[in-house]
Amino acid sequence: MKTVLRQKTIRTISFLNYNQMLKSRIIESIKDVSEIDWNSCATSEKDGLNPFCSHGFLSALEESGCVNAKTGWLPQHIILDEDDKIIGVMPLYLKSHSQGEYVFDHGWANAFEQAGGHYYPKLQSSIPFSPVTGPRLLSHNYDHKLMLLDAAINHAQNYHISSIHFTFINEVDFDVMAARQLLHRQDQQFHWLNNDYKNFDDFLANLSSRKRKNIHKERQKALDNGLEIEWICADQIKEHHWDCYFEFYMNTANRKWGRPYLNRNFFSLLSEKIPNDLLLIMAKREGRYIAGALNLIGNNILYGRYWGATEYHKYLHFELCYYQAIDFAIKHNFSKVEAGAQGEHKIARGYVPCPTNSMHWIENPSFRDAVKKFLDQERKAVGREIEFLSEFTPFKKTSD
């Protein structure tokens, strides 16, 4: 039976640092902090604002009801204040399950429960339903990042929460968490990397002749039967586009995942809150939309997310999700396309294996030691797999 999380009164935690009093507090709705304050903490000079970490994206999840106690994602966002000025924030959720995370810990949960422990609820610092690398300790100061992390650990210890999981973290946060000796887990995704290509043909010129011909064939076949492709951005996205797209999303979600995580209102709220970060790539046949893929636009990265269709056309999935994303990224000088989790089939389409990282805090010492041994072995296996798969990329190894 699904556990429904209950809200708790959280006390304020204080830090004394450089003769100034810093305080952390926990909010149970992101609307309790202004968009300006949140995004100011989340925006880095180097990488800008990751759209998934933005106030707009996270508030759309909450306001639509996709993220709340009933769905097993109770917000427990940490806010770091200095003299009533917000200087750091962390997206954080109290969870009653391990769904929608893409870093699978069901085996850990089962082992801990069988040993007599209570794995749930746990704390999760991630972007719900989004396996996208980015910051989790949202601050411009290393010491303040440490304080956000310490506040999360303090929170877990105060309420005897089994564990905290920071998934799909960037390099900066990895270093902070390593300083606190959190456990490191590594996995992989497949990303397309832009080598200053002028256009799609320039990209293809770097592939072996056989792979190049295969991609040409797939792109031609995908658009058989008179299919047309549209890029729809920003205020061009209207409610009827979302109506069509949501039908595609539901069709695929019900077949692939068993149940969808997102509702129709969420997508409308995205248009309201982060319109300039959205790209719909839609396929149309005889004047009617029959398939679509949603992408989010980062500072220098295109993030492929959900796709769906109401008609089957061979290779159309590859065209909308991979090749059109590459076209868009080249045209707009993006450095990378992140096309989501899993999918070794992406290698033949020019996407290469790249490591992803998560860090984990576990309260029980014995359980922590067991998990650490598992992760040490798993990282070696992942490293070998990345090295092995890298040999199968379609790029030229010798002249054709």
C-alpha positions in Angstrom: 0.0 0.0 0.0 1.4 3.4 -1.0 2.6 5.5 1.9 1.2 9.1 2.0 3.8 11.5 3.3 2.7 13.8 6.0 3.9 17.4 6.4 6.1 18.1 9.5 7.1 21.2 11.3 10.7 21.8 10.5 13.0 23.8 12.9 15.5 26.3 11.7 19.1 25.3 11.7 21.8 27.9 12.4 25.4 28.2 11.4 28.1 30.5 12.7 30.5 31.4 9.9 33.0 34.3 9.6 31.2 36.0 12.6 28.0 36.1 10.7 24.9 34.1 11.5 23.5 32.0 8.7 20.2 30.2 9.0 18.7 27.4 6.9 15.0 26.7 6.8 12.8 24.2 5.0 9.8 25.2 2.9 7.1 22.8 1.7 6.3 24.8 -1.5 8.6 26.6 -3.8 6.1 29.4 -4.0 7.3 30.4 -0.5 10.4 31.8 -2.2 10.4 34.3 -5.0 11.3 33.4 -8.5 14.0 36.1 -8.5 15.6 34.8 -5.3 15.5 31.2 -6.4 16.8 31.8 -9.9 19.5 34.1 -8.7 20.9 31.3 -6.6 20.5 28.8 -9.4 22.2 30.8 -12.1 25.9 30.4 -12.5 28.3 32.7 -14.4 29.6 29.8 -16.4 26.5 27.7 -17.2 23.7 30.2 -16.8 20.3 28.9 -15.5 19.6 25.2 -16.1 15.9 25.2 -17.1 15.1 22.2 -15.0 16.5 23.9 -11.9 14.5 27.0 -12.5 11.7 28.2 -10.2 9.4 28.0 -13.2 9.9 24.4 -14.0 9.8 23.2 -10.4 6.8 25.4 -9.5 4.9 24.0 -12.6 5.4 20.5 -11.1 4.0 21.6 -7.8 1.1 23.8 -9.0 0.0 21.1 -11.4 -0.2 18.5 -8.6 2.4 16.2 -10.2 4.6 16.8 -7.2 3.1 16.7 -3.7 2.7 14.4 -0.7 0.0 12.3 -2.4 2.3 11.5 -5.4 5.1 10.6 -2.9 7.2 13.8 -3.6 6.7 16.1 -0.6 8.8 19.3 -1.2 11.3 20.0 1.6 13.4 22.6 -0.2 16.2 24.0 1.8 16.7 27.8 1.9 19.9 29.4 3.3 19.6 32.9 4.6 22.1 35.5 5.6 20.7 38.6 7.3 17.3 37.9 5.7 18.9 37.6 2.2 18.6 34.3 0.4 22.1 33.1 -0.6 21.4 29.4 -1.3 18.6 27.0 -2.2 18.3 23.2 -2.7 15.5 21.3 -4.4 14.7 18.5 -2.0 11.8 16.0 -1.6 10.7 13.6 1.0 9.8 10.4 -0.9 7.7 7.3 -0.1 8.9 5.3 -3.1 11.7 5.3 -5.7 9.7 6.1 -8.8 10.5 8.8 -11.3 14.2 9.0 -10.4 16.1 7.0 -13.1 18.8 6.0 -10.6 17.5 2.7 -9.3 17.8 1.9 -5.6 15.0 -0.7 -5.3 17.6 -3.3 -4.4 18.9 -1.2 -1.6 15.4 -0.6 -0.3 14.6 -4.3 -0.3 17.9 -5.2 1.4 17.4 -2.6 4.1 13.8 -3.6 4.8 14.7 -7.3 4.9 17.3 -6.5 7.5 14.6 -4.8 9.7 15.2 -1.2 8.7 12.9 1.4 7.2 14.2 2.7 3.9 11.2 5.0 3.3 10.7 7.8 3.6 14.0 9.0 2.1 15.2 12.4 0.9 15.8 13.0 -2.7 17.6 16.0 -4.2 16.8 15.8 -7.9 14.5 17.1 -10.6 11.4 15.0 -10.5 10.9 12.7 -13.6 14.0 14.3 -15.3 17.3 12.4 -15.6 19.2 15.6 -16.4 22.6 16.6 -15.1 22.7 19.9 -13.2 23.4 21.6 -9.9 21.6 20.7 -6.7 23.4 22.9 -4.2 22.3 26.2 -5.7 24.6 28.9 -4.4 27.6 30.8 -5.8 29.8 30.2 -2.7 31.6 26.9 -1.9 31.1 27.3 1.9 27.4 28.0 1.4 27.1 24.9 -0.8 28.6 22.9 2.1 26.1 24.5 4.5 23.2 23.5 2.3 24.5 19.9 2.3 25.0 19.9 6.0 21.5 21.2 6.5 20.1 18.3 4.5 22.1 15.8 6.5 21.0 17.5 9.8 17.4 17.3 8.6 17.8 13.6 7.9 19.4 12.9 11.2 16.8 14.9 13.2 13.9 12.8 11.7 15.8 9.5 11.5 15.5 9.4 7.7 17.5 6.5 6.2 19.2 8.3 3.3 19.6 11.3 1.0 20.1 10.8 -2.7 21.6 13.5 -4.9 21.1 12.3 -8.5 22.5 13.6 -11.8 24.8 16.1 -10.2 27.3 18.3 -11.9 31.1 18.4 -11.2 31.0 21.3 -8.8 28.5 19.7 -6.5 30.3 16.4 -6.8 33.4 17.9 -5.3 31.4 19.5 -2.4 29.7 16.2 -1.6 33.0 14.2 -1.9 34.4 16.5 0.8 31.6 15.2 3.1 32.5 11.6 2.0 29.1 10.8 0.4 29.0 7.6 -1.6 29.6 7.9 -5.3 27.5 6.1 -7.9 28.2 6.3 -11.6 26.0 5.5 -14.6 25.9 6.5 -18.2 23.8 8.3 -20.8 24.2 9.0 -24.5 24.9 12.6 -25.5 25.5 14.2 -28.9 28.5 16.5 -28.8 28.9 19.4 -31.2 32.3 19.5 -32.8 31.7 23.0 -34.4 29.7 21.4 -37.2 28.4 23.9 -39.8 25.3 21.8 -40.6 24.0 18.3 -40.5 25.9 17.2 -43.6 29.1 18.4 -41.9 28.3 16.2 -39.0 27.6 13.2 -41.2 31.0 13.8 -43.0 32.7 12.7 -39.8 30.9 9.3 -39.8 31.9 6.2 -41.5 30.4 5.8 -44.9 28.1 2.9 -43.9 26.7 4.8 -40.9 26.3 7.9 -43.0 24.3 6.0 -45.6 22.1 4.4 -42.8 21.3 7.8 -41.3 20.4 9.2 -44.8 18.1 6.2 -45.3 16.4 6.5 -41.9 15.8 10.2 -42.4 14.3 9.6 -45.8 12.1 6.7 -44.6 10.9 8.7 -41.6 9.3 11.3 -43.8 7.6 8.9 -46.2 3.8 9.3 -46.5 4.1 13.0 -46.8 5.1 13.8 -43.2 6.2 17.4 -42.4 8.2 18.5 -39.4 7.7 21.7 -37.5 9.8 23.4 -34.8 7.5 25.3 -32.5 9.1 27.6 -29.9 8.2 30.1 -27.1 4.9 32.0 -27.7 4.3 30.0 -30.9 3.3 27.1 -28.7 -0.5 27.3 -28.2 -2.9 25.3 -26.2 -3.9 23.2 -29.2 -0.3 22.2 -29.6 -0.2 21.0 -26.0 -3.5 19.1 -26.5 -2.0 17.2 -29.4 1.3 16.7 -27.7 -0.4 15.5 -24.4 -2.2 12.8 -26.4 1.1 11.6 -27.8 2.7 11.7 -24.3 -0.2 9.7 -22.7 -0.2 7.1 -25.5 3.5 6.4 -25.0 3.5 6.7 -21.2 0.6 4.2 -20.9 2.4 1.7 -23.1 5.9 2.2 -21.9 5.8 3.2 -18.2 2.5 1.8 -17.0 1.3 5.2 -15.8 2.2 8.8 -16.7 3.9 11.1 -14.2 2.7 14.4 -15.7 -0.7 15.8 -16.3 -2.1 18.1 -18.9 -2.0 21.2 -16.8 1.8 20.8 -16.2 2.5 21.6 -19.9 0.3 24.7 -20.0 2.1 25.9 -16.9 5.5 25.4 -18.7 4.3 27.8 -21.4 3.3 30.3 -18.7 6.4 30.1 -16.6 9.3 29.2 -19.0 8.1 29.8 -22.5 11.5 30.7 -23.9 13.0 27.4 -22.8 10.6 25.2 -24.8 10.9 23.6 -28.2 8.2 21.3 -29.6 9.3 19.2 -32.6 6.1 18.0 -34.2 5.3 15.8 -37.1 2.2 16.5 -39.3 0.5 14.4 -41.9 -2.3 15.7 -44.1 -2.6 18.8 -41.9 -2.9 16.8 -38.6 -0.3 16.4 -35.9 0.6 12.7 -35.4 3.8 12.8 -33.3 5.9 15.1 -31.2 8.9 15.5 -29.0 9.4 18.1 -26.2 12.8 19.6 -25.6 14.0 22.2 -23.1 16.5 24.8 -24.1 19.4 25.4 -21.8 22.2 28.0 -22.0 24.3 25.9 -24.3 22.5 22.5 -24.2 19.4 21.1 -25.7 17.6 18.6 -23.5 15.4 16.0 -25.1 12.5 14.9 -22.9 9.2 13.2 -23.7 8.1 11.9 -27.1 4.9 10.2 -28.3 2.9 9.4 -31.4 -0.6 8.3 -32.4 0.6 6.8 -35.7 3.5 4.4 -36.3 6.0 5.4 -38.9 9.3 3.6 -39.2 12.3 5.7 -37.9 10.1 8.7 -37.0 11.2 8.4 -33.4 14.8 8.7 -34.4 14.0 11.7 -36.7 12.1 13.7 -34.1 14.1 12.9 -31.0 17.7 12.6 -32.4 18.2 14.0 -35.9 16.0 17.0 -35.5 17.6 17.8 -32.2 21.0 17.7 -33.8 19.8 20.0 -36.6 18.5 22.5 -34.0 21.6 22.3 -31.9 23.9 22.9 -34.9 21.8 25.8 -36.1 21.9 27.5 -32.6 25.5 26.6 -31.8 24.7 24.4 -28.8 27.5 22.3 -27.5 25.5 19.3 -26.6 22.2 17.4 -26.9 21.2 15.3 -23.9 18.6 12.9 -25.1 17.5 11.4 -21.8 18.1 8.1 -20.1 19.1 4.7 -21.6 19.2 3.7 -25.2 22.3 2.1 -26.7 20.6 2.5 -30.1 21.6 6.2 -29.9 25.2 5.2 -30.6 24.5 4.5 -34.2 22.9 8.0 -34.5 26.0 9.8 -33.3 25.4 9.9 -29.6 28.3 8.8 -27.4 28.4 7.2 -23.9 29.0 9.8 -21.2 29.2 9.2 -17.4 26.6 10.5 -15.0 27.1 10.8 -11.3 25.0 10.7 -8.1 26.0 10.9 -4.5 24.4 9.2 -1.5 24.3 9.8 2.2 23.2 6.7 4.3 22.7 7.0 8.0 23.1 3.3 9.1 26.9 2.5 9.2 26.5 -1.2 8.4 24.2 -0.5 5.5 26.5 2.3 4.3 29.5 0.0 4.2 27.5 -2.6 2.2 26.4 0.0 -0.3 29.9 1.4 -0.6 31.3 -2.1 -1.5 28.6 -2.5 -4.1 29.2 1.0 -5.6 33.0 0.4 -5.8 32.3 -2.7 -7.9 29.6 -1.1 -10.0 31.7 2.0 -10.9 34.4 -0.3 -12.3 31.8 -2.2 -14.4 30.3 1.1 -15.7 33.7 2.4 -16.6 34.4 -0.8 -18.6 31.0 -0.6 -20.3 31.6 3.1 -21.3 35.0 2.1 -22.7 33.5 -0.9 -24.6 30.6 1.1 -26.1 32.9 3.9 -27.2 34.4 1.5 -29.6 31.1 1.3 -31.5 30.5 5.0 -32.2 29.9 5.7 -35.9 32.7 8.2 -36.2 35.6 7.5 -38.6 38.5 5.6 -37.2 40.3 5.5 -40.5 39.7 7.1 -43.8 36.8 5.6 -45.8 
